[in-house]
Amino acid sequence: MLPNTGDIIPLLVAIFLPFLVVFALMPRYISYLRGKGRLTNDAHKGPEVRVPTPAGPLLMAAVVLGELGVWAYYGSILPLVVVGSVLIAGLIGLYDDLKGLGGVVKPALLVLSGGVVVLAHFLYPGVYDARLYFPLFTYTGTHYIIFALIVLASVPVASNAFNMLDAFNGEISGFTAIVSASLVLAIILRAVEDPSTTPTTIAIAIPLLSVSLAFYYFNRYPSRIFDGDSGSLMFGAMYVVLSIVGGVEIAALVALIPAVLNSYYILSSVRGLVERKQMTTRPTHVGQDGRLYAATEEAAPTTLARMVLLGGPLGEKELVNQILLICGFAAVLSVVTSAMTWLL
């Protein structure tokens, strides 16, 4: 069911409140982090370039405020489910930013974020549909246990895929904006044909797009702030939770293909769950001309960036643009998938 004129207020709240929170408060938050010495080296610039981190807490607050605004208007359980998942994933990431977590512990803890969705569906049946709809075919059978296990596993997988695509200025914010835009369109297209998709479902997906767009302004090259694991894990968890409650899992997966392949290549090349700071060889390196080159060492992790650079060296801004172009193509395919699913 598509929104009508009565849904304008919550949609405007979902669009503008998170955006304005990030845009208005980020400069002060950057100054606060600098004052506290929460700085990290920008790995692809000189050692004198120190960037504040993490932006995750402010991004989390903006998302939560947007979702609570939707909840205040509709009174639905769905925004609260998103808030619960976002807070758990973001706080796990924040602990990793401040104290550090192992490569195995972090994904294991992220199961708790998906657990919020499963628990909510158990208490309030209808939070999600325990079926998948494949384009040009039909729904699978209803399998409550199997689908619950998929939900629990998908949050760590997607969150770590987002986290592993967070390596260059503007990469994670641009990627999140692109895939969240395709996600919102996917839910809208589903609403055209499926009355179970309410305006609430559309509204709760918008804060992710609003926050990532606002954050891109500060995170783009040259970055004024990094999101940290608290930001990237929160982005990934929110994306997958929205795709589940929105019933657009297949389309959402199509948009994630570049990130999923990037994480798969990394894990297969390093043979396991390894933290980035534990990798002894980098996939790229900065040349004397200031451009990025693909690593030639056999032990270097295989990443999407390294594969792009095999075609020749690029500046960091140009490399990110190439990666986002690939992600944009996947997002277009995601929208096409949604159209095939709900309009044909």
WODAQUI-V484061 format. One record per backbone hydrogen bond with DSSP energy under -1.0 kcal/mol. CO is the residue of the C=O (numbers start at 0). NH is the residue of the N-H. If there is no record, write none. Layout:
co=<CO,CO>
nh=<NH,NH>
//
This chain:
co=<3,4,6,7,8,9,10,11,12,15,16,17,18,19,20,21,24,25,26,27,28,29,30,31,32,33,36,37,39,41,45,48,50,51,54,55,56,57,58,59,60,61,62,63,64,65,66,67,68,69,70,76,77,78,79,80,81,82,83,84,85,86,87,88,89,90,91,92,93,94,94,101,103,104,105,108,109,110,111,113,114,115,116,117,118,119,128,129,131,133,137,142,143,144,145,146,147,148,149,150,152,153,154,155,156,157,158,159,162,167,169,170,171,172,173,174,175,176,177,178,179,180,181,182,183,184,185,186,189,193,195,197,198,199,205,206,207,208,209,210,211,214,215,217,218,225,226,227,228,230,231,232,233,234,235,236,237,238,239,240,241,242,247,248,249,250,251,253,255,256,257,258,259,260,261,262,263,264,265,266,274,275,282,284,286,290,291,292,296,302,303,304,307,308,313,314,315,316,317,318,319,320,321,322,323,324,325,326,327,328,329,330,331,332,333,334,335,336,337,338>
nh=<6,7,10,11,12,13,14,15,16,19,20,21,22,23,24,25,28,29,30,31,32,33,34,35,37,36,38,52,50,44,48,41,39,225,58,59,60,61,62,63,64,65,66,67,68,69,70,71,72,73,74,80,81,82,83,84,85,86,87,88,89,90,91,92,93,94,95,96,97,98,99,105,107,108,109,111,113,114,115,117,118,119,120,121,122,123,130,142,139,136,133,146,147,148,149,150,151,152,153,154,156,157,158,159,160,161,162,163,165,170,173,174,175,176,177,178,179,180,181,182,183,184,185,186,187,188,189,190,193,196,197,201,202,203,209,210,211,212,213,214,215,218,219,223,169,54,55,231,232,234,235,236,237,238,239,240,241,242,243,244,245,247,251,252,253,254,255,256,259,260,261,262,263,264,265,266,267,268,269,271,277,278,294,292,289,286,313,284,299,306,307,308,310,311,291,318,319,320,321,322,323,324,325,326,327,328,329,330,331,332,333,334,335,336,337,338,339,340,341,342>
//
